[in-house]
Amino acid sequence: MPALALGVDPASKNIMKHKPVKSGTLFEKDLVRRVIIQGIFVAAMTTCAYWIGASMGGHVTGQTMAFCVLAFSQMLRAFNQRSNTEPIWVRAEGINPWLIVSFVVSALLMACILLVPALQNAFRLTLLDGTQWLIVIGMSLMSILQVEIVKTIKKHIHK
């Protein structure tokens, strides 16, 4: 849902300062590169979450932590995808209310899956303790950090 909400995000006020995308191409090279790098990073964080969880509480705990990291990192990623060049905290066009609503709805759906016993059983998940939640949140936030580091590096290279 957060990715769909990006479709109604206002255009950046600096959009005219960027080079146009080559016409005739379905995907620009930079977009393909970003998608692949970000996908590999999230896959690595998800796999690490599984192994950490499995070592803390077994397969089901690892599976739950991996599920949470994957879902939350994708939900959070929508916020730093609002701009390919500006940091997440600089977006001058203001807040996209649909992005906030879609994030909250997605988080509530995740809470239902994690807390409602019938859904928890259907997804083969378990409850996490405080330490496990801290690890999930930290690893999910790493996806934002990774994108922001790449944006900063690209900004300094293109100066």
N, C-alpha and C positions, 0 to 999 in steps of 0.2 A: 503493500500500500504506500509506504513512503516514496518509493520510486515513481509511482504514478502521480503523486502529489508534486513531484519536481516538474511535471509537464505544465503546471500553471504558475511556476516560479517566474517572477518578473525578470526581464533581461538585465544583465549587468550594465551599469552606467558607463563602464569602460569597454563595452563591446566593440566600439569602433576603433579602439587602439590595437586590436588583435588582427592578425593576418586572416584573410578569408580562407575557408576550407575549399580545397580543390574541387571543382565541379566534376561530375562524372564518376566519382568514387562513392561507393556505398558507405564505407567506413574510412576515416582518416587513420593513417599509420599510428599517430600518437594515441588515439582512442583505443585501438586494438592493443597497443603496448600497455597502456594503463590498465585495461580490463584483465589482461593476462597476468601482469605483475600483482595487481590487487587480488585476483583470484588465487594465485599461488600463496600469497601472504595469508589470506583468510583460511585457506586449506591447511596451512602450516599451524596457525593458531588453533584451529578446530582439532587437528590431530594431537597437538600438545595438550589441549584441554582433556581429550579422551584419556591419554596416557597418565596425566596427573590424577584425573578422577578415578581411573581404574586402580592406580596405586593407593589411593586414599580409601576407596570403598568398594572396589570391584567393578565388573563390567557395566552394570546398570548405572552406577554413579558416573563412570567415564562417559557413557552414552548420553546421559542427561547433561553433563557439563559441555560436551561437544555440541549437542543440539542447541543449548543456550548460547554458547559463544558464536556459533554460526548464525543463529537468528538475530541476536542482538547486534553483532558486528554489521550485519547487512542493514538493519534498521538505522543504526547510527551513521553508517556510511552515507546515507542520503543527505545528511546535513553538510558534509564536506564536499559533496558532489554539486552543490549549488554553484560553485565556481571552480574552474580548472586552474585559476591563477591566484585568486585571493584567498587568504586564510579563512578558516571557518568563522572566526570572530570579527571579520572586517566587512562582511556583506552589507553594503550601504543601502540597498533597496528595502531593507526591513525584513520582518519576519513573514514567512509564508504560513498563514494560519492553517491551510490544508495539510502542510507538512507536519505541523504540530499535532493536529487532530489524527492524522493517519498514524503517526508514531504512537500516540496514546492508545488508539484502537488496537494496533498491532501488539503493544505491550500488554493490554488487557487480554487479548486472545492468547498470548503466551502464558499469562498468569493462569488462565483457565486450563490450558493444557498441562501446566505444571502442578496445579493445586486441586483440580477436580479429579477425584479418584478414578472415575470411569475413563476420562480422557488420558489420565496419567497411565493407566493400564493399557489403553489402546496404543499409546505411543511407546510403551515400555520404558517409562521414566520413573524417577524417584525424587523424593524431597532432598534438597541440598542443605547443608549446614552453613553457618556464617562464613567460615573460612573458604568453603567451596564457592560461595557466592562472590566473595571478594576476588577470588581467582578468575571467575567467569567475567565479572565486571572489568577487571584489569585487562584481561586478554581481549575482551570486546573493544575496549577503548584503544587498544594498540592499533586497530585498523584505522582509526582516525589519525593517530600519531603518524603512522606510516605514510598516509596520503599527504599530511601536512608537511612532513619532512621532504617528500618528493617535490611538492609545490615550492618550498623554500629553495631547494637546490636548483630547480629549473629557473626560478626567478633570478637567482644570482648568476647563473650561466648565461642567461639571455640579456643581462644588463649591458 
